[in-house]
Amino acid sequence: MGLSITTIAASTRLTTVAVVEGLVGPTSDDSLLGELIDQASAAIAAYCHRPFARETYAESLAGFGEIRLQLARTPVVAVSSVVDQDGNVITDHSIEDAVRGWLYRRAGWVWSAQAYAGLGAGGRFMDMGAPLPRSEEPHYTVAYQAGYLMPAANRTGGTVSVAAADNSFNDSASLFSNQVRAGDVVEAVGFTTGANAGRYVVTGTPTAGKIIVSGGPLVDETAAAGKILNLQSLPKDVEKACVEAVKAWYYDRAENPNVVEKQVGSLRLRNSEGGSTIFSVFNPLPAVCVGLLQPWVRAA
């Protein structure tokens, strides 16, 4: 089996510098915070045994004679093609469970195991041969998109406007993420017209400059500072885990982890053994992060 990325994510950061600074206060350490975010995002992906950022994949898979094909990356956003080993295009499939990565086909997915040829052609039991378990060959190639839109996909600033004519949000800077798809939920914040504020479902084919939504109807509104279109689909508890890791590492950056007590006169400061992490040799994440991430951990 094989898995390759055909369109990489523009960002794999599970939060942004602005979000962290909103909690720790303005700093002159944006580059440091950015590096810590990268490190925390990588540590979380490793701990959960999965990537989170939305990307496009080509995956070759074996069939097991069942009605479900298990895709490796989730949640599945869209499947663009399925082709079998003979080049036949398969269209009678649907996404049964995006979170589990189940691709359903009523006709089933052919068991692609190698077969033991048998001992002869006499028609007896030992002559007939049989499929060999655990010898499945890649039989299908699936092109699909999976994962979450990262916080960096959110659009802020003075370039986002609203057009009532086609019920759309528009970005004159053409910086909407190219990973947005129909079915995504967007949230409009800071718009002066009440009808434009809220959550909407993306429809049609989004572009870098235009996202058409259902609901509303929207009302014409020009671009201005403070208007935000949140495109992020990353679960908030995953982002919170990243923020908490960055905060802990930022606050601990000048702290000697071997010192558990300091005293100057009557003033005493004692750091807990092991710092802010649990199982620090094997897992560098703070305990609060481990709790937040439990629902997202996959078996290795």
Backbone as CSV, one residue per row, in Angstrom:
resi,resn,N_x,N_y,N_z,CA_x,CA_y,CA_z,C_x,C_y,C_z
1,MET,0.845,-1.179,0.000,0.000,0.000,0.000,0.893,1.246,0.000
2,GLY,0.404,2.328,-0.584,1.186,3.546,-0.645,0.310,4.758,-0.448
3,LEU,0.920,5.805,0.101,0.203,7.045,0.353,1.134,8.197,0.018
4,SER,0.680,9.096,-0.838,1.480,10.256,-1.195,0.617,11.505,-1.152
5,ILE,1.266,12.631,-0.843,0.571,13.919,-0.795,0.713,14.572,-2.166
6,THR,-0.423,14.944,-2.759,-0.387,15.595,-4.055,-0.554,17.108,-3.948
7,THR,-1.197,17.579,-2.894,-1.293,19.012,-2.613,-1.044,19.216,-1.119
8,ILE,0.058,19.870,-0.781,0.408,20.036,0.630,-0.378,21.190,1.243
9,ALA,-0.483,21.175,2.560,-1.152,22.257,3.280,-0.269,23.494,3.287
10,ALA,-0.907,24.658,3.162,-0.154,25.910,3.219,0.461,26.110,4.596
11,SER,-0.184,25.576,5.635,0.329,25.679,7.002,-0.091,24.452,7.788
12,THR,0.809,23.969,8.643,0.473,22.868,9.548,0.421,23.341,10.998
13,ARG,0.522,24.659,11.211,0.478,25.199,12.570,-0.925,25.071,13.147
14,LEU,-1.014,24.539,14.353,-2.303,24.301,14.991,-2.847,25.536,15.704
15,THR,-2.110,26.613,15.703,-2.592,27.894,16.202,-1.742,28.977,15.555
16,THR,-1.983,30.229,15.932,-1.246,31.341,15.335,-0.540,32.152,16.423
17,VAL,0.438,32.922,15.999,1.154,33.795,16.935,0.188,34.772,17.577
18,ALA,-0.757,35.298,16.805,-1.712,36.277,17.342,-2.544,35.682,18.465
19,VAL,-2.962,34.433,18.314,-3.764,33.781,19.361,-2.940,33.627,20.638
20,VAL,-1.699,33.182,20.500,-0.848,33.000,21.675,-0.570,34.336,22.357
21,GLU,-0.279,35.362,21.552,-0.005,36.682,22.125,-1.222,37.250,22.837
22,GLY,-2.404,36.869,22.401,-3.613,37.311,23.080,-3.712,36.776,24.495
23,LEU,-2.976,35.693,24.779,-3.007,35.085,26.117,-1.778,35.418,26.947
24,VAL,-0.608,35.503,26.321,0.618,35.794,27.076,0.947,37.278,27.072
25,GLY,0.215,38.060,26.233,0.494,39.482,26.132,1.437,39.765,24.985
26,PRO,1.444,41.008,24.481,2.335,41.373,23.373,3.791,41.130,23.749
27,THR,4.543,40.597,22.805,5.959,40.333,23.028,6.740,40.798,21.811
28,SER,8.044,40.791,21.941,8.913,41.055,20.797,9.500,39.741,20.283
29,ASP,8.877,38.634,20.702,9.411,37.306,20.392,8.541,36.558,19.388
30,ASP,8.045,37.241,18.363,7.170,36.569,17.401,7.856,35.385,16.732
31,SER,9.138,35.533,16.426,9.850,34.433,15.773,9.979,33.239,16.716
32,LEU,10.221,33.521,18.001,10.301,32.445,18.985,8.946,31.763,19.144
33,LEU,7.880,32.555,19.239,6.544,31.964,19.367,6.215,31.116,18.144
34,GLY,6.604,31.602,16.977,6.364,30.825,15.767,7.094,29.498,15.783
35,GLU,8.327,29.515,16.260,9.102,28.271,16.358,8.478,27.322,17.375
36,LEU,8.020,27.866,18.503,7.380,27.032,19.521,6.068,26.441,18.996
37,ILE,5.335,27.210,18.203,4.102,26.696,17.606,4.420,25.539,16.660
38,ASP,5.466,25.694,15.862,5.870,24.609,14.967,6.235,23.355,15.757
39,GLN,6.982,23.547,16.829,7.401,22.407,17.646,6.206,21.744,18.330
40,ALA,5.303,22.564,18.874,4.118,22.010,19.553,3.219,21.290,18.555
41,SER,3.047,21.861,17.368,2.209,21.225,16.346,2.780,19.867,15.944
42,ALA,4.099,19.804,15.794,4.741,18.537,15.439,4.622,17.523,16.575
43,ALA,4.783,17.993,17.821,4.680,17.087,18.974,3.267,16.530,19.104
44,ILE,2.263,17.350,18.838,0.867,16.906,18.934,0.556,15.899,17.838
45,ALA,1.010,16.164,16.622,0.799,15.213,15.527,1.459,13.871,15.835
46,ALA,2.663,13.909,16.421,3.366,12.673,16.774,2.640,11.940,17.902
47,TYR,2.184,12.693,18.897,1.488,12.072,20.032,0.177,11.429,19.584
48,CYS,-0.533,12.091,18.667,-1.826,11.582,18.213,-1.697,10.580,17.059
49,HIS,-0.462,10.386,16.550,-0.211,9.456,15.443,-1.023,9.834,14.206
50,ARG,-1.118,11.134,13.920,-1.890,11.562,12.759,-1.571,13.007,12.413
51,PRO,-1.623,13.383,11.126,-1.554,14.797,10.768,-2.949,15.399,10.891
52,PHE,-3.029,16.714,11.048,-4.321,17.381,11.155,-4.624,18.286,9.965
53,ALA,-3.607,18.865,9.339,-3.822,19.840,8.272,-4.441,19.186,7.041
54,ARG,-5.348,19.894,6.401,-6.011,19.391,5.199,-5.039,19.358,4.035
55,GLU,-4.968,18.184,3.392,-4.123,18.008,2.223,-4.824,17.083,1.240
56,THR,-4.277,16.986,0.031,-4.835,16.104,-0.993,-3.892,14.918,-1.175
57,TYR,-4.464,13.716,-1.265,-3.674,12.486,-1.253,-3.990,11.593,-2.447
58,ALA,-3.035,10.751,-2.772,-3.248,9.609,-3.663,-2.850,8.376,-2.857
59,GLU,-3.790,7.474,-2.662,-3.535,6.302,-1.814,-3.896,5.030,-2.565
60,SER,-2.977,4.068,-2.553,-3.254,2.752,-3.128,-3.627,1.809,-2.002
61,LEU,-4.708,1.046,-2.218,-5.270,0.220,-1.151,-5.629,-1.167,-1.660
62,ALA,-5.573,-2.104,-0.755,-6.050,-3.452,-1.041,-7.540,-3.529,-0.767
63,GLY,-8.223,-4.438,-1.463,-9.614,-4.734,-1.158,-9.698,-5.978,-0.292
64,PHE,-10.739,-6.043,0.552,-10.885,-7.186,1.449,-12.244,-7.857,1.290
65,GLY,-12.909,-7.601,0.159,-14.186,-8.250,-0.089,-15.327,-7.682,0.727
66,GLU,-15.133,-6.512,1.322,-16.161,-5.905,2.161,-16.783,-4.705,1.447
67,ILE,-17.793,-4.097,2.055,-18.474,-2.958,1.437,-17.801,-1.641,1.804
68,ARG,-16.802,-1.664,2.695,-16.105,-0.445,3.107,-14.623,-0.531,2.759
69,LEU,-14.105,0.589,2.269,-12.670,0.733,2.032,-12.161,1.753,3.047
70,GLN,-11.101,1.413,3.767,-10.599,2.252,4.852,-9.492,3.167,4.351
71,LEU,-9.754,4.480,4.291,-8.747,5.454,3.900,-7.903,5.840,5.104
72,ALA,-6.650,6.177,4.858,-5.708,6.403,5.949,-5.857,7.769,6.601
73,ARG,-6.224,8.791,5.833,-6.277,10.154,6.363,-7.724,10.589,6.549
74,THR,-7.982,11.247,7.647,-9.331,11.681,7.973,-9.296,13.065,8.619
75,PRO,-10.431,13.758,8.709,-11.709,13.402,8.104,-11.668,13.572,6.588
76,VAL,-12.344,12.686,5.899,-12.364,12.741,4.434,-13.294,13.872,4.008
77,VAL,-12.790,14.780,3.193,-13.570,15.934,2.736,-14.221,15.646,1.391
78,ALA,-13.452,15.079,0.475,-13.975,14.793,-0.864,-13.127,13.717,-1.511
79,VAL,-13.757,12.892,-2.341,-13.058,11.871,-3.132,-13.209,12.260,-4.591
80,SER,-12.092,12.482,-5.259,-12.149,12.933,-6.648,-12.117,11.785,-7.646
81,SER,-11.493,10.654,-7.293,-11.486,9.521,-8.220,-11.100,8.237,-7.497
82,VAL,-11.614,7.120,-8.037,-11.216,5.783,-7.596,-10.996,4.951,-8.863
83,VAL,-9.805,4.360,-8.971,-9.451,3.580,-10.158,-8.917,2.225,-9.702
84,ASP,-9.353,1.141,-10.360,-8.832,-0.173,-9.982,-7.549,-0.470,-10.751
85,GLN,-6.949,-1.621,-10.472,-5.636,-1.928,-11.034,-5.668,-2.106,-12.551
86,ASP,-6.847,-2.306,-13.109,-6.979,-2.460,-14.556,-7.300,-1.135,-15.248
87,GLY,-7.319,-0.048,-14.466,-7.595,1.252,-15.042,-9.059,1.611,-15.138
88,ASN,-9.928,0.769,-14.590,-11.362,1.048,-14.620,-11.724,2.098,-13.578
89,VAL,-12.463,3.114,-13.982,-12.893,4.169,-13.070,-14.150,3.711,-12.337
90,ILE,-14.115,3.774,-11.015,-15.245,3.345,-10.189,-15.968,4.586,-9.679
91,THR,-17.264,4.649,-9.933,-18.037,5.827,-9.536,-19.143,5.525,-8.533
92,ASP,-19.465,4.239,-8.333,-20.585,3.892,-7.450,-20.122,3.773,-5.997
93,HIS,-19.550,4.853,-5.492,-19.063,4.869,-4.105,-19.530,6.148,-3.432
94,SER,-19.467,6.165,-2.118,-19.833,7.361,-1.356,-19.069,7.356,-0.040
95,ILE,-18.920,8.531,0.553,-18.273,8.646,1.862,-19.303,8.274,2.923
96,GLU,-19.102,7.124,3.553,-20.053,6.676,4.575,-19.784,7.346,5.911
97,ASP,-18.515,7.451,6.283,-18.141,8.055,7.552,-16.837,8.812,7.347
98,ALA,-16.931,10.150,7.298,-15.751,10.970,7.016,-14.708,10.857,8.113
99,VAL,-15.141,10.783,9.364,-14.216,10.744,10.498,-13.467,9.424,10.546
100,ARG,-14.145,8.324,10.240,-13.489,7.012,10.238,-12.756,6.729,8.929
101,GLY,-13.041,7.495,7.893,-12.386,7.273,6.608,-12.985,6.128,5.828
102,TRP,-14.293,5.876,5.994,-14.951,4.756,5.324,-15.519,5.195,3.985
103,LEU,-15.095,4.503,2.936,-15.626,4.703,1.596,-16.521,3.507,1.278
104,TYR,-17.815,3.786,1.086,-18.813,2.729,0.918,-19.053,2.413,-0.555
105,ARG,-19.229,1.134,-0.828,-19.629,0.679,-2.164,-20.525,-0.539,-2.000
106,ARG,-21.744,-0.421,-2.496,-22.706,-1.516,-2.322,-22.208,-2.811,-2.941
107,ALA,-21.544,-2.707,-4.104,-21.042,-3.900,-4.790,-19.828,-4.506,-4.089
108,GLY,-19.263,-3.791,-3.135,-18.114,-4.286,-2.395,-16.783,-3.997,-3.093
109,TRP,-15.728,-4.175,-2.333,-14.362,-3.955,-2.830,-13.680,-5.318,-2.927
110,VAL,-13.289,-5.702,-4.131,-12.779,-7.047,-4.413,-11.631,-7.426,-3.478
111,TRP,-11.675,-8.656,-2.966,-10.579,-9.160,-2.134,-9.375,-9.371,-3.044
112,SER,-8.302,-8.643,-2.766,-7.142,-8.646,-3.668,-5.996,-9.494,-3.149
113,ALA,-6.324,-10.562,-2.426,-5.281,-11.445,-1.901,-4.676,-12.293,-3.019
114,GLN,-3.389,-12.597,-2.871,-2.757,-13.564,-3.766,-3.359,-14.947,-3.495
115,ALA,-3.313,-15.805,-4.476,-3.933,-17.125,-4.325,-2.899,-18.239,-4.426
116,TYR,-3.066,-19.252,-3.579,-2.285,-20.479,-3.681,-2.879,-21.307,-4.813
117,ALA,-2.073,-21.675,-5.755,-2.598,-22.268,-6.997,-3.122,-23.685,-6.831
118,GLY,-2.792,-24.355,-5.757,-3.217,-25.744,-5.602,-2.165,-26.715,-6.120
119,LEU,-2.422,-27.976,-5.913,-1.422,-29.002,-6.239,-1.613,-29.614,-7.619
120,GLY,-2.789,-29.423,-8.196,-3.029,-30.039,-9.500,-4.362,-29.612,-10.050
121,ALA,-4.821,-30.309,-11.061,-6.073,-29.934,-11.714,-7.126,-31.014,-11.574
122,GLY,-7.007,-31.843,-10.559,-7.925,-32.965,-10.430,-9.269,-32.604,-9.842
123,GLY,-9.428,-31.390,-9.332,-10.709,-30.987,-8.789,-10.910,-31.361,-7.342
124,ARG,-9.939,-32.060,-6.743,-10.066,-32.416,-5.336,-9.709,-31.221,-4.468
125,PHE,-9.945,-31.329,-3.156,-9.772,-30.195,-2.247,-8.374,-29.597,-2.339
126,MET,-7.340,-30.412,-2.286,-5.968,-29.905,-2.294,-5.552,-29.386,-3.670
127,ASP,-6.345,-29.703,-4.695,-6.011,-29.255,-6.039,-6.568,-27.868,-6.349
128,MET,-7.568,-27.411,-5.607,-8.332,-26.240,-5.997,-7.653,-24.914,-5.659
129,GLY,-6.774,-24.897,-4.675,-6.129,-23.649,-4.286,-7.031,-22.788,-3.422
130,ALA,-6.461,-21.675,-2.893,-7.223,-20.796,-2.001,-6.491,-19.472,-1.864
131,PRO,-7.226,-18.384,-1.557,-6.563,-17.095,-1.297,-5.642,-17.196,-0.081
132,LEU,-4.557,-16.460,-0.118,-3.606,-16.464,0.988,-3.841,-15.230,1.861
133,PRO,-4.305,-15.417,3.098,-4.538,-14.271,3.977,-3.264,-13.449,4.181
134,ARG,-3.429,-12.150,4.377,-2.337,-11.222,4.640,-1.402,-11.076,3.431
135,SER,-1.915,-11.408,2.244,-1.105,-11.255,1.032,-1.772,-10.289,0.054
136,GLU,-2.654,-9.431,0.585,-3.427,-8.537,-0.276,-2.530,-7.584,-1.069
137,GLU,-2.827,-7.445,-2.336,-2.108,-6.549,-3.226,-2.894,-5.241,-3.390
138,PRO,-2.198,-4.116,-3.624,-2.916,-2.868,-3.900,-3.783,-3.026,-5.151
139,HIS,-5.058,-2.808,-5.006,-5.983,-3.027,-6.115,-6.681,-1.733,-6.540
140,TYR,-6.743,-0.761,-5.611,-7.448,0.483,-5.886,-6.530,1.681,-5.610
141,THR,-6.685,2.716,-6.405,-6.009,3.980,-6.159,-7.068,5.056,-5.973
142,VAL,-7.017,5.710,-4.817,-8.033,6.707,-4.461,-7.365,8.075,-4.362
143,ALA,-7.919,9.052,-5.069,-7.480,10.445,-4.954,-8.517,11.167,-4.102
144,TYR,-8.073,11.741,-2.983,-9.043,12.352,-2.074,-8.403,13.471,-1.264
145,GLN,-9.256,14.236,-0.614,-8.825,15.339,0.234,-9.294,15.052,1.656
146,ALA,-8.404,15.271,2.630,-8.758,14.973,4.011,-8.019,15.907,4.957
147,GLY,-8.588,16.091,6.135,-7.953,16.916,7.160,-8.746,18.173,7.450
148,TYR,-8.173,18.997,8.327,-8.843,20.208,8.794,-8.164,21.462,8.249
149,LEU,-8.957,22.522,8.078,-8.397,23.828,7.744,-7.763,24.411,9.000
150,MET,-6.523,24.869,8.880,-5.777,25.387,10.015,-6.203,26.827,10.355
151,PRO,-5.913,27.285,11.579,-6.246,28.653,11.965,-5.679,29.711,11.034
152,ALA,-4.568,29.421,10.373,-3.978,30.387,9.444,-4.884,30.666,8.257
153,ALA,-5.883,29.807,8.021,-6.799,30.016,6.899,-7.787,31.146,7.167
154,ASN,-7.962,31.544,8.438,-8.899,32.614,8.759,-8.447,33.925,8.129
155,ARG,-9.391,34.684,7.586,-9.070,35.935,6.914,-9.459,37.127,7.777
156,THR,-8.482,37.953,8.091,-8.709,39.177,8.841,-8.185,40.356,8.021
157,GLY,-8.493,41.561,8.484,-7.998,42.736,7.772,-9.096,43.414,6.986
158,GLY,-8.735,44.281,6.087,-9.706,45.122,5.411,-9.986,44.748,3.982
159,THR,-9.920,43.477,3.624,-10.120,43.078,2.231,-11.349,42.194,2.030
160,VAL,-12.073,41.838,3.085,-13.208,40.926,2.973,-14.514,41.722,2.923
161,SER,-15.269,41.529,1.872,-16.541,42.212,1.682,-17.652,41.183,1.457
162,VAL,-18.906,41.687,1.356,-20.061,40.821,1.169,-20.831,41.281,-0.070
163,ALA,-21.252,40.317,-0.900,-22.059,40.617,-2.080,-23.388,39.888,-1.983
164,ALA,-24.485,40.659,-1.978,-25.812,40.058,-1.865,-26.220,39.355,-3.150
165,ALA,-25.711,39.819,-4.292,-26.147,39.300,-5.596,-25.986,37.793,-5.710
166,ASP,-24.867,37.265,-5.213,-24.646,35.818,-5.272,-24.446,35.207,-3.893
167,ASN,-24.825,35.968,-2.845,-24.735,35.468,-1.463,-23.323,34.988,-1.149
168,SER,-22.363,35.898,-1.312,-20.964,35.492,-1.188,-20.150,36.441,-0.315
169,PHE,-19.062,35.881,0.220,-17.988,36.666,0.840,-16.865,36.754,-0.188
170,ASN,-16.247,37.943,-0.277,-15.236,38.179,-1.301,-13.980,38.765,-0.676
171,ASP,-12.837,38.346,-1.187,-11.548,38.841,-0.703,-10.814,39.495,-1.864
172,SER,-10.667,40.819,-1.814,-10.003,41.534,-2.899,-8.524,41.175,-2.997
173,ALA,-7.955,40.612,-1.925,-6.557,40.180,-1.945,-6.412,38.738,-2.453
174,SER,-7.554,38.080,-2.706,-7.562,36.689,-3.200,-6.713,35.768,-2.330
175,LEU,-6.967,35.816,-1.016,-6.183,35.010,-0.074,-7.025,33.959,0.655
176,PHE,-8.231,33.701,0.182,-8.972,32.582,0.743,-8.206,31.294,0.454
177,SER,-8.197,30.372,1.395,-7.462,29.115,1.236,-7.982,28.318,0.047
178,ASN,-7.043,27.728,-0.709,-7.444,26.885,-1.844,-7.922,25.511,-1.398
179,GLN,-7.931,25.272,-0.083,-8.401,23.994,0.449,-9.861,24.042,0.907
180,VAL,-10.497,25.221,0.813,-11.910,25.331,1.205,-12.761,24.573,0.196
181,ARG,-13.748,23.812,0.687,-14.612,23.023,-0.172,-16.077,23.205,0.221
182,ALA,-16.972,22.895,-0.709,-18.399,22.904,-0.409,-18.668,21.993,0.783
183,GLY,-19.497,22.458,1.700,-19.783,21.707,2.915,-19.049,22.229,4.126
184,ASP,-17.953,22.988,3.917,-17.259,23.613,5.041,-18.162,24.673,5.669
185,VAL,-17.944,24.916,6.948,-18.691,25.946,7.667,-17.773,27.142,7.896
186,VAL,-18.251,28.345,7.540,-17.489,29.565,7.777,-18.253,30.438,8.770
187,GLU,-17.507,31.235,9.506,-18.121,32.111,10.516,-17.697,33.548,10.252
188,ALA,-18.679,34.416,10.091,-18.420,35.835,9.836,-18.527,36.605,11.150
189,VAL,-17.467,37.360,11.465,-17.385,38.101,12.731,-17.011,39.548,12.426
190,GLY,-17.619,40.485,13.154,-17.227,41.884,13.043,-17.887,42.646,11.913
191,PHE,-18.845,42.044,11.223,-19.546,42.745,10.162,-20.620,43.643,10.769
192,THR,-20.765,44.838,10.217,-21.673,45.826,10.819,-23.133,45.504,10.557
193,THR,-23.419,44.810,9.462,-24.795,44.411,9.163,-25.094,43.096,9.863
194,GLY,-26.105,43.095,10.710,-26.406,41.910,11.511,-26.680,40.675,10.681
195,ALA,-27.290,40.854,9.491,-27.621,39.701,8.654,-26.373,38.993,8.140
196,ASN,-25.231,39.675,8.138,-23.999,39.085,7.608,-23.198,38.345,8.668
197,ALA,-23.478,38.588,9.921,-22.741,37.934,11.003,-23.379,36.585,11.311
198,GLY,-22.553,35.565,11.463,-23.082,34.243,11.781,-22.285,33.147,11.108
199,ARG,-22.864,31.952,11.096,-22.198,30.794,10.519,-22.951,30.342,9.267
200,TYR,-22.188,29.975,8.234,-22.776,29.634,6.945,-22.078,28.406,6.367
201,VAL,-22.812,27.688,5.519,-22.254,26.518,4.846,-21.811,26.915,3.445
202,VAL,-20.585,26.550,3.097,-20.030,26.855,1.779,-20.724,26.003,0.719
203,THR,-21.050,26.630,-0.411,-21.642,25.898,-1.531,-20.831,26.166,-2.798
204,GLY,-21.172,25.453,-3.859,-20.513,25.692,-5.134,-19.037,25.329,-5.105
205,THR,-18.259,26.067,-5.891,-16.816,25.851,-5.981,-16.098,27.102,-5.500
206,PRO,-15.590,27.113,-4.273,-14.916,28.307,-3.742,-13.646,28.626,-4.534
207,THR,-13.301,29.904,-4.589,-12.055,30.346,-5.211,-11.279,31.182,-4.212
208,ALA,-10.096,31.607,-4.595,-9.270,32.426,-3.703,-9.903,33.779,-3.417
209,GLY,-10.822,34.216,-4.298,-11.427,35.528,-4.112,-12.894,35.506,-3.765
210,LYS,-13.551,34.355,-3.834,-14.997,34.305,-3.614,-15.419,33.003,-2.961
211,ILE,-16.258,33.109,-1.915,-16.858,31.950,-1.265,-18.360,32.177,-1.202
212,ILE,-19.115,31.375,-1.952,-20.576,31.459,-1.949,-21.105,30.559,-0.832
213,VAL,-22.107,31.056,-0.103,-22.624,30.313,1.040,-24.136,30.168,0.934
214,SER,-24.678,29.182,1.648,-26.125,29.051,1.799,-26.529,29.756,3.080
215,GLY,-27.812,29.989,3.239,-28.264,30.732,4.411,-28.338,32.209,4.094
216,GLY,-28.664,32.968,5.093,-28.770,34.406,4.865,-30.226,34.813,4.651
217,PRO,-30.545,35.653,3.641,-29.612,36.137,2.619,-28.658,37.193,3.151
218,LEU,-27.465,37.258,2.537,-26.488,38.254,2.917,-26.873,39.614,2.346
219,VAL,-26.265,40.655,2.923,-26.518,42.034,2.522,-25.195,42.653,2.086
220,ASP,-25.230,43.463,1.016,-24.006,44.120,0.540,-23.308,44.860,1.674
221,GLU,-21.987,44.638,1.767,-21.191,45.339,2.783,-19.755,45.449,2.280
222,THR,-19.211,46.643,2.364,-17.850,46.870,1.869,-16.815,46.349,2.855
223,ALA,-15.605,46.165,2.355,-14.502,45.696,3.197,-14.070,46.798,4.153
224,ALA,-13.666,46.392,5.345,-13.171,47.341,6.354,-12.419,46.564,7.414
225,ALA,-11.530,47.252,8.110,-10.759,46.621,9.180,-11.702,46.070,10.240
226,GLY,-11.323,44.950,10.829,-12.105,44.352,11.908,-13.095,43.311,11.453
227,LYS,-13.255,43.159,10.144,-14.153,42.129,9.630,-13.362,40.850,9.398
228,ILE,-13.865,39.766,9.969,-13.126,38.499,9.965,-14.008,37.401,9.389
229,LEU,-13.434,36.575,8.532,-14.112,35.372,8.058,-13.297,34.175,8.536
230,ASN,-13.846,33.484,9.521,-13.163,32.321,10.087,-13.462,31.096,9.225
231,LEU,-12.418,30.548,8.637,-12.538,29.364,7.792,-12.069,28.097,8.502
232,GLN,-11.443,28.256,9.639,-10.848,27.138,10.373,-11.870,26.049,10.666
233,SER,-11.488,24.799,10.418,-12.316,23.659,10.829,-11.610,22.797,11.866
234,LEU,-10.365,23.149,12.216,-9.632,22.410,13.245,-10.402,22.469,14.564
235,PRO,-10.627,21.322,15.221,-11.334,21.332,16.502,-10.637,22.236,17.523
236,LYS,-11.435,22.955,18.291,-10.896,23.932,19.218,-10.065,23.294,20.328
237,ASP,-10.389,22.058,20.719,-9.599,21.447,21.786,-8.196,21.089,21.304
238,VAL,-8.042,20.787,20.005,-6.711,20.533,19.468,-5.902,21.827,19.444
239,GLU,-6.541,22.919,19.005,-5.839,24.204,19.017,-5.478,24.613,20.455
240,LYS,-6.398,24.386,21.379,-6.130,24.722,22.781,-4.918,23.956,23.304
241,ALA,-4.784,22.694,22.933,-3.635,21.901,23.362,-2.339,22.513,22.849
242,CYS,-2.346,22.983,21.610,-1.159,23.622,21.042,-0.845,24.915,21.783
243,VAL,-1.867,25.717,22.043,-1.666,26.983,22.762,-1.073,26.731,24.139
244,GLU,-1.617,25.742,24.857,-1.143,25.462,26.217,0.301,24.971,26.201
245,ALA,0.665,24.188,25.201,2.053,23.728,25.106,2.988,24.901,24.857
246,VAL,2.602,25.789,23.944,3.439,26.956,23.637,3.570,27.855,24.861
247,LYS,2.476,28.097,25.560,2.521,28.919,26.771,3.479,28.329,27.798
248,ALA,3.344,27.024,28.048,4.192,26.375,29.056,5.658,26.472,28.671
249,TRP,5.969,26.196,27.416,7.367,26.239,26.977,7.897,27.671,26.959
250,TYR,7.045,28.627,26.635,7.480,30.025,26.595,7.789,30.518,28.003
251,TYR,6.900,30.209,28.938,7.127,30.645,30.317,8.312,29.923,30.954
252,ASP,8.570,28.694,30.516,9.638,27.890,31.108,10.980,28.057,30.392
253,ARG,11.052,28.937,29.403,12.249,28.998,28.563,13.502,29.366,29.331
254,ALA,13.387,30.111,30.440,14.567,30.503,31.217,14.659,29.731,32.525
255,GLU,13.881,28.679,32.635,13.813,27.942,33.892,14.692,26.700,33.833
256,ASN,15.480,26.480,34.862,16.309,25.282,34.957,15.435,24.128,35.451
257,PRO,15.207,23.111,34.638,14.310,22.038,35.052,14.830,21.223,36.226
258,ASN,16.116,21.350,36.566,16.667,20.590,37.687,16.474,21.288,39.027
259,VAL,16.057,22.570,38.986,15.862,23.321,40.220,14.398,23.208,40.632
260,VAL,14.155,22.648,41.817,12.788,22.478,42.296,12.457,23.441,43.426
261,GLU,13.426,24.237,43.897,13.139,25.196,44.969,14.187,26.308,44.946
262,LYS,13.716,27.548,45.067,14.592,28.704,45.158,14.143,29.548,46.344
263,GLN,15.103,30.130,47.055,14.738,30.960,48.205,15.714,32.127,48.321
264,VAL,15.137,33.332,48.439,15.905,34.545,48.690,15.263,35.231,49.890
265,GLY,15.911,35.166,51.040,15.317,35.703,52.253,14.054,34.927,52.587
266,SER,12.966,35.639,52.730,11.699,34.987,53.043,10.898,34.614,51.791
267,LEU,11.446,34.967,50.613,10.760,34.658,49.358,11.249,33.320,48.822
268,ARG,10.314,32.417,48.594,10.684,31.092,48.116,9.811,30.713,46.924
269,LEU,10.439,30.149,45.914,9.740,29.668,44.728,10.147,28.227,44.509
270,ARG,9.149,27.352,44.398,9.439,25.934,44.211,8.734,25.448,42.943
271,ASN,9.509,24.893,42.040,8.951,24.307,40.823,8.712,22.827,41.045
272,SER,7.604,22.319,40.518,7.312,20.902,40.696,8.312,20.053,39.934
273,GLU,8.629,18.893,40.510,9.554,17.977,39.864,9.006,17.586,38.498
274,GLY,9.874,17.593,37.516,9.451,17.246,36.172,8.908,18.420,35.391
275,GLY,8.928,19.618,35.992,8.440,20.794,35.282,6.961,20.696,34.997
276,SER,6.537,21.204,33.854,5.120,21.251,33.528,4.664,20.077,32.677
277,THR,5.511,19.087,32.517,5.148,17.962,31.669,5.007,16.695,32.489
278,ILE,4.301,15.718,31.918,4.233,14.398,32.523,4.945,13.422,31.598
279,PHE,5.534,12.397,32.168,6.302,11.438,31.398,7.261,12.190,30.468
280,SER,7.996,13.167,31.023,8.733,14.126,30.204,9.788,13.472,29.304
281,VAL,10.282,12.287,29.681,11.281,11.642,28.843,10.651,11.164,27.533
282,PHE,9.398,10.696,27.618,8.742,10.119,26.455,7.716,11.063,25.827
283,ASN,7.218,12.028,26.577,6.165,12.907,26.089,6.414,14.319,26.593
284,PRO,6.799,15.241,25.728,7.135,16.588,26.168,5.936,17.486,26.391
285,LEU,4.730,17.000,26.140,3.558,17.855,26.240,3.093,18.030,27.677
286,PRO,2.625,19.240,28.044,2.074,19.454,29.383,0.860,18.551,29.631
287,ALA,0.594,18.295,30.898,-0.489,17.378,31.260,-1.830,17.841,30.725
288,VAL,-2.090,19.151,30.734,-3.370,19.650,30.239,-3.546,19.319,28.759
289,CYS,-2.446,19.315,28.001,-2.512,18.981,26.576,-2.871,17.513,26.387
290,VAL,-2.284,16.672,27.202,-2.557,15.237,27.104,-4.045,14.971,27.320
291,GLY,-4.637,15.658,28.291,-6.073,15.497,28.540,-6.911,15.968,27.372
292,LEU,-6.561,17.114,26.812,-7.322,17.661,25.688,-7.228,16.778,24.448
293,LEU,-6.113,16.102,24.282,-5.861,15.351,23.037,-6.338,13.911,23.066
294,GLN,-6.797,13.426,24.214,-7.184,12.003,24.301,-8.188,11.558,23.237
295,PRO,-9.200,12.374,22.910,-10.142,11.901,21.890,-9.550,11.828,20.482
296,TRP,-8.358,12.404,20.301,-7.782,12.495,18.965,-6.609,11.558,18.743
297,VAL,-6.268,10.759,19.750,-5.131,9.840,19.635,-5.555,8.585,18.892
298,ARG,-4.740,8.187,17.903,-4.980,6.969,17.178,-3.969,5.909,17.599
299,ALA,-4.330,4.674,17.379,-3.383,3.600,17.648,-2.197,3.747,16.717
300,ALA,-1.008,3.497,17.245,0.214,3.647,16.429,0.241,2.609,15.319
